[in-house]
Amino acid sequence: MVKRLPLSGNGRIAINHLLSLSFGVLICLQVWLSGQPAAHATGVYSMPTLTAGNPTWVIDQAETLSRITRNQLTGKLEKLAEQTGAEVRFVTIHRLDYGETIDDFAGKLFQKWFPSPEDQAQQVLLVLDNVTNTTAIRTGSAVKSLLSDEIATSVAQETVMVPLREGNKYNQSLVDASERLVAVLTGEPDPGPPIVADSVQTEGTFARAEETDDRSATIIVVVLLVLATVIPMATYYFYQQS
């Protein structure tokens, strides 16, 4: 039978400190885990309200574009709207809600911003998710005479995607898309998608941004779990030895 000696004042203070620390770690772990998915997911509900005629042309929620690129795109698309009435908007997001596809998101956002056929008529909406590097495009009825569904799909799936496949070149991908859309919507011949030169594909050795984020998140979770386990055990051991 182990005889427990009365704790000194310093011993009681140390135990209380360790218990408080362990509870703090557990609470932080619970809050961090519960808040992590919501902090990164993007749904239509989290997008700003926008209507036809609103002079907002670029919404870069994923923060993939430089300030120079945003200004360049804004200038091009604003001038296009003034000249033709066609309103092109680019939206970047970081991580979709669970179970939602980029096509679902684009369709819901298009309907939210432009609920009536009249509102939709002159609209073009291009959405890019930088986690999956997937895109979707929606167009209104009035622009389809110049921007056919075939060309619109090519813009989203080829013009945008080629620079992304070459190394996540988000600035170049949307600038290229804007130049092609402006050309088509002003009545110029379609310049077509980028020409992809054949090259030997080698496996990359660098992790993508989302892979790095997930790896860092995993390390943090493991460290917090270890602390949450070790601290109570250390407290119990210290109590038994006192």
GIMOHU-V48208 format. One line per field, one symbol per residue. ss: DSSP state (A for helix, B for strand, O for the rest). A space follows every 10 residues. Layout:
BEGIN
ss->???
END
This chain:
BEGIN
ss->OOOOOOOOAA AAAAAAAAAA AAAAAAAAAA AAAAAAAAAA OBOAAAOOOO OOOOOOOBBB OOOOOOAAAA AAAAAAAAAA AAAAOOBBBB BBBOOBOOOO OAAAAAAAAA AAAOOOAAAA OOBBBBBBBO OOOBBBBBBO AAAOOOOOAA AAAAAAAAAA AAAAAOOOOA AAAAAAAAAA AAAAAOOOOO OOOOOOOOOO OOOOOOOOAA AAAAAAAAAA AAAAAAAAAA AAAAAAAAAA AO
END
